[in-house]
Amino acid sequence: MIVDKNINPERDLYYLGAILIQVLEKENNEVDYIDLYNQFNKKQDITINLYSLTLDWLFIIGLISKAKNGKIKKCF
């Protein structure tokens, strides 16, 4: 869920997206899907499904894209 009324904001995509952006800032321009998940999971305990939704959110708002080699490319 993008915005939720629950008391656990650490499960909202805005929050998770911010943490993933912090992880991406430390990475090279392109990063592998699983490698990024492992780095992200060290900072925030997250399921692979919620990780995928977070990537979708960042793709929709234009902060990441898919590179030609299938890796995740940051656009900032």
mmCIF file of the C-alpha atoms, coordinates in Angstrom:
data_MODEL
# 
_entry.id   MODEL 
# 
loop_
_atom_site.group_PDB 
_atom_site.id 
_atom_site.type_symbol 
_atom_site.label_atom_id 
_atom_site.label_alt_id 
_atom_site.label_comp_id 
_atom_site.label_asym_id 
_atom_site.label_entity_id 
_atom_site.label_seq_id 
_atom_site.pdbx_PDB_ins_code 
_atom_site.Cartn_x 
_atom_site.Cartn_y 
_atom_site.Cartn_z 
_atom_site.occupancy 
_atom_site.B_iso_or_equiv 
_atom_site.pdbx_formal_charge 
_atom_site.auth_seq_id 
_atom_site.auth_comp_id 
_atom_site.auth_asym_id 
_atom_site.auth_atom_id 
_atom_site.pdbx_PDB_model_num 
ATOM 1  C CA . MET A 1 1  ? 0.000  0.000   0.000   1.00 0.00 ? 1  MET A CA 1 
ATOM 2  C CA . ILE A 1 2  ? 1.315  3.447   -0.850  1.00 0.00 ? 2  ILE A CA 1 
ATOM 3  C CA . VAL A 1 3  ? -0.244 5.282   2.107   1.00 0.00 ? 3  VAL A CA 1 
ATOM 4  C CA . ASP A 1 4  ? -1.890 3.419   4.939   1.00 0.00 ? 4  ASP A CA 1 
ATOM 5  C CA . LYS A 1 5  ? -3.542 4.400   8.215   1.00 0.00 ? 5  LYS A CA 1 
ATOM 6  C CA . ASN A 1 6  ? -1.917 1.589   10.162  1.00 0.00 ? 6  ASN A CA 1 
ATOM 7  C CA . ILE A 1 7  ? 0.620  2.205   12.884  1.00 0.00 ? 7  ILE A CA 1 
ATOM 8  C CA . ASN A 1 8  ? 3.479  0.543   10.982  1.00 0.00 ? 8  ASN A CA 1 
ATOM 9  C CA . PRO A 1 9  ? 4.797  3.129   8.512   1.00 0.00 ? 9  PRO A CA 1 
ATOM 10 C CA . GLU A 1 10 ? 7.829  0.921   7.862   1.00 0.00 ? 10 GLU A CA 1 
ATOM 11 C CA . ARG A 1 11 ? 5.588  -1.134  5.567   1.00 0.00 ? 11 ARG A CA 1 
ATOM 12 C CA . ASP A 1 12 ? 4.486  1.829   3.405   1.00 0.00 ? 12 ASP A CA 1 
ATOM 13 C CA . LEU A 1 13 ? 6.013  2.206   -0.028  1.00 0.00 ? 13 LEU A CA 1 
ATOM 14 C CA . TYR A 1 14 ? 7.012  5.819   0.638   1.00 0.00 ? 14 TYR A CA 1 
ATOM 15 C CA . TYR A 1 15 ? 9.148  4.733   3.587   1.00 0.00 ? 15 TYR A CA 1 
ATOM 16 C CA . LEU A 1 16 ? 10.571 1.662   1.867   1.00 0.00 ? 16 LEU A CA 1 
ATOM 17 C CA . GLY A 1 17 ? 11.259 3.648   -1.284  1.00 0.00 ? 17 GLY A CA 1 
ATOM 18 C CA . ALA A 1 18 ? 13.281 6.170   0.716   1.00 0.00 ? 18 ALA A CA 1 
ATOM 19 C CA . ILE A 1 19 ? 15.399 3.418   2.242   1.00 0.00 ? 19 ILE A CA 1 
ATOM 20 C CA . LEU A 1 20 ? 15.909 1.776   -1.149  1.00 0.00 ? 20 LEU A CA 1 
ATOM 21 C CA . ILE A 1 21 ? 17.030 5.116   -2.591  1.00 0.00 ? 21 ILE A CA 1 
ATOM 22 C CA . GLN A 1 22 ? 19.636 5.334   0.183   1.00 0.00 ? 22 GLN A CA 1 
ATOM 23 C CA . VAL A 1 23 ? 20.875 1.854   -0.742  1.00 0.00 ? 23 VAL A CA 1 
ATOM 24 C CA . LEU A 1 24 ? 20.960 2.746   -4.451  1.00 0.00 ? 24 LEU A CA 1 
ATOM 25 C CA . GLU A 1 25 ? 22.997 5.890   -3.772  1.00 0.00 ? 25 GLU A CA 1 
ATOM 26 C CA . LYS A 1 26 ? 25.836 3.688   -2.534  1.00 0.00 ? 26 LYS A CA 1 
ATOM 27 C CA . GLU A 1 27 ? 25.687 1.346   -5.538  1.00 0.00 ? 27 GLU A CA 1 
ATOM 28 C CA . ASN A 1 28 ? 27.059 1.735   -9.046  1.00 0.00 ? 28 ASN A CA 1 
ATOM 29 C CA . ASN A 1 29 ? 24.819 3.015   -11.807 1.00 0.00 ? 29 ASN A CA 1 
ATOM 30 C CA . GLU A 1 30 ? 23.464 -0.495  -12.491 1.00 0.00 ? 30 GLU A CA 1 
ATOM 31 C CA . VAL A 1 31 ? 22.829 -3.248  -9.961  1.00 0.00 ? 31 VAL A CA 1 
ATOM 32 C CA . ASP A 1 32 ? 21.487 -6.809  -10.090 1.00 0.00 ? 32 ASP A CA 1 
ATOM 33 C CA . TYR A 1 33 ? 17.972 -7.467  -8.735  1.00 0.00 ? 33 TYR A CA 1 
ATOM 34 C CA . ILE A 1 34 ? 19.050 -10.039 -6.131  1.00 0.00 ? 34 ILE A CA 1 
ATOM 35 C CA . ASP A 1 35 ? 22.196 -8.153  -5.107  1.00 0.00 ? 35 ASP A CA 1 
ATOM 36 C CA . LEU A 1 36 ? 20.094 -5.052  -4.478  1.00 0.00 ? 36 LEU A CA 1 
ATOM 37 C CA . TYR A 1 37 ? 17.578 -7.116  -2.508  1.00 0.00 ? 37 TYR A CA 1 
ATOM 38 C CA . ASN A 1 38 ? 20.347 -8.484  -0.287  1.00 0.00 ? 38 ASN A CA 1 
ATOM 39 C CA . GLN A 1 39 ? 21.723 -4.985  0.359   1.00 0.00 ? 39 GLN A CA 1 
ATOM 40 C CA . PHE A 1 40 ? 18.227 -3.650  1.050   1.00 0.00 ? 40 PHE A CA 1 
ATOM 41 C CA . ASN A 1 41 ? 17.372 -6.562  3.331   1.00 0.00 ? 41 ASN A CA 1 
ATOM 42 C CA . LYS A 1 42 ? 20.414 -5.769  5.493   1.00 0.00 ? 42 LYS A CA 1 
ATOM 43 C CA . LYS A 1 43 ? 18.984 -2.306  6.193   1.00 0.00 ? 43 LYS A CA 1 
ATOM 44 C CA . GLN A 1 44 ? 15.293 -3.245  6.386   1.00 0.00 ? 44 GLN A CA 1 
ATOM 45 C CA . ASP A 1 45 ? 13.795 -6.672  6.996   1.00 0.00 ? 45 ASP A CA 1 
ATOM 46 C CA . ILE A 1 46 ? 11.548 -7.085  3.960   1.00 0.00 ? 46 ILE A CA 1 
ATOM 47 C CA . THR A 1 47 ? 9.908  -9.822  1.914   1.00 0.00 ? 47 THR A CA 1 
ATOM 48 C CA . ILE A 1 48 ? 10.750 -10.254 -1.742  1.00 0.00 ? 48 ILE A CA 1 
ATOM 49 C CA . ASN A 1 49 ? 7.144  -9.337  -2.653  1.00 0.00 ? 49 ASN A CA 1 
ATOM 50 C CA . LEU A 1 50 ? 7.260  -6.030  -0.796  1.00 0.00 ? 50 LEU A CA 1 
ATOM 51 C CA . TYR A 1 51 ? 10.692 -5.376  -2.302  1.00 0.00 ? 51 TYR A CA 1 
ATOM 52 C CA . SER A 1 52 ? 9.219  -5.886  -5.787  1.00 0.00 ? 52 SER A CA 1 
ATOM 53 C CA . LEU A 1 53 ? 6.372  -3.492  -5.024  1.00 0.00 ? 53 LEU A CA 1 
ATOM 54 C CA . THR A 1 54 ? 8.885  -0.922  -3.824  1.00 0.00 ? 54 THR A CA 1 
ATOM 55 C CA . LEU A 1 55 ? 10.838 -1.278  -7.078  1.00 0.00 ? 55 LEU A CA 1 
ATOM 56 C CA . ASP A 1 56 ? 7.574  -0.864  -8.999  1.00 0.00 ? 56 ASP A CA 1 
ATOM 57 C CA . TRP A 1 57 ? 6.867  2.340   -7.064  1.00 0.00 ? 57 TRP A CA 1 
ATOM 58 C CA . LEU A 1 58 ? 10.325 3.748   -7.836  1.00 0.00 ? 58 LEU A CA 1 
ATOM 59 C CA . PHE A 1 59 ? 9.923  2.787   -11.507 1.00 0.00 ? 59 PHE A CA 1 
ATOM 60 C CA . ILE A 1 60 ? 6.534  4.517   -11.731 1.00 0.00 ? 60 ILE A CA 1 
ATOM 61 C CA . ILE A 1 61 ? 7.903  7.765   -10.328 1.00 0.00 ? 61 ILE A CA 1 
ATOM 62 C CA . GLY A 1 62 ? 10.930 7.586   -12.649 1.00 0.00 ? 62 GLY A CA 1 
ATOM 63 C CA . LEU A 1 63 ? 13.780 6.994   -10.194 1.00 0.00 ? 63 LEU A CA 1 
ATOM 64 C CA . ILE A 1 64 ? 14.831 3.629   -11.622 1.00 0.00 ? 64 ILE A CA 1 
ATOM 65 C CA . SER A 1 65 ? 14.642 1.929   -14.995 1.00 0.00 ? 65 SER A CA 1 
ATOM 66 C CA . LYS A 1 66 ? 15.622 -1.371  -16.563 1.00 0.00 ? 66 LYS A CA 1 
ATOM 67 C CA . ALA A 1 67 ? 19.049 -1.446  -18.170 1.00 0.00 ? 67 ALA A CA 1 
ATOM 68 C CA . LYS A 1 68 ? 19.701 -3.291  -21.417 1.00 0.00 ? 68 LYS A CA 1 
ATOM 69 C CA . ASN A 1 69 ? 21.447 -6.116  -19.563 1.00 0.00 ? 69 ASN A CA 1 
ATOM 70 C CA . GLY A 1 70 ? 18.416 -6.676  -17.286 1.00 0.00 ? 70 GLY A CA 1 
ATOM 71 C CA . LYS A 1 71 ? 19.879 -4.924  -14.276 1.00 0.00 ? 71 LYS A CA 1 
ATOM 72 C CA . ILE A 1 72 ? 18.265 -2.081  -12.349 1.00 0.00 ? 72 ILE A CA 1 
ATOM 73 C CA . LYS A 1 73 ? 19.528 1.323   -13.422 1.00 0.00 ? 73 LYS A CA 1 
ATOM 74 C CA . LYS A 1 74 ? 19.163 4.362   -11.182 1.00 0.00 ? 74 LYS A CA 1 
ATOM 75 C CA . CYS A 1 75 ? 17.966 7.555   -12.873 1.00 0.00 ? 75 CYS A CA 1 
ATOM 76 C CA . PHE A 1 76 ? 19.215 10.098  -10.344 1.00 0.00 ? 76 PHE A CA 1 
# 
